[in-house]
């Protein structure tokens, strides 16, 4: 089985499904999460959209926000 950044495609799909727009996965992404989810979510965004997520942290709540232009606006989009 092949992996991307140490995660299987099934793991990446599960992570991506949690943060992608359910009406159209190619849309931009903005998702808030706990720190332990960030690394896999970033790998999932790269794998499925060919973009690199930006990460912001809310230090008072210890929550991270990942944003990405999404597949459509990335280098692989139409």
C-alpha positions in Angstrom: 0.0 0.0 0.0 1.3 3.4 -0.9 1.3 6.3 1.5 1.7 10.1 1.3 3.7 11.7 4.1 3.1 8.6 6.2 -0.6 8.4 5.8 -2.6 5.9 3.7 -5.1 7.2 1.1 -8.0 6.1 3.3 -6.6 8.1 6.2 -6.2 11.1 4.0 -9.7 10.8 2.5 -11.2 10.6 6.0 -9.3 13.7 7.1 -10.1 15.6 3.9 -13.8 14.7 4.1 -14.0 16.4 7.5 -12.7 19.7 6.2 -13.7 19.9 2.5 -16.9 21.7 1.5 -19.5 18.9 1.3 -21.3 20.6 -1.6 -18.1 20.7 -3.8 -14.8 19.4 -2.6 -13.0 21.7 -5.1 -14.0 24.8 -3.2 -11.7 26.8 -0.9 -11.1 25.3 2.5 -11.3 26.9 5.9 -11.3 24.5 8.9 -10.7 24.9 12.6 -9.3 22.0 14.5 -7.2 20.8 17.5 -3.4 20.6 17.1 -3.2 16.9 16.9 -5.3 17.0 13.6 -3.2 19.6 11.8 -0.4 17.5 10.3 -2.8 14.9 8.7 -5.2 17.7 7.5 -2.3 19.5 5.9 -1.2 16.3 4.1 -4.8 15.7 3.0 -5.1 19.2 1.6 -1.8 18.8 -0.3 -2.8 15.3 -1.6 -6.3 16.2 -2.8 -5.9 19.8 -3.9 -2.2 20.2 -4.8 -2.1 23.3 -2.6 -0.4 24.1 0.6 -2.6 25.1 3.5 -1.9 28.2 5.6 -2.1 27.7 9.4 -3.2 30.2 12.0 -3.4 29.6 15.7 -5.7 31.0 18.3 -3.5 30.9 21.3 -6.3 31.6 23.8 -8.3 28.6 22.6 -5.4 26.5 21.4 -7.2 26.0 18.1 -5.8 26.0 14.6 -7.4 27.3 11.4 -6.3 25.9 8.1 -7.1 27.7 4.9 -6.5 26.7 1.3 -7.6 28.1 -2.1 -8.9 24.6 -2.8 -8.4 22.4 -5.9 -10.3 24.7 -8.4 -8.1 27.7 -7.6 -4.9 25.7 -7.2 -2.3 24.7 -9.8 -4.2 21.6 -10.8 -7.6 23.1 -11.1 -9.4 23.9 -14.3 
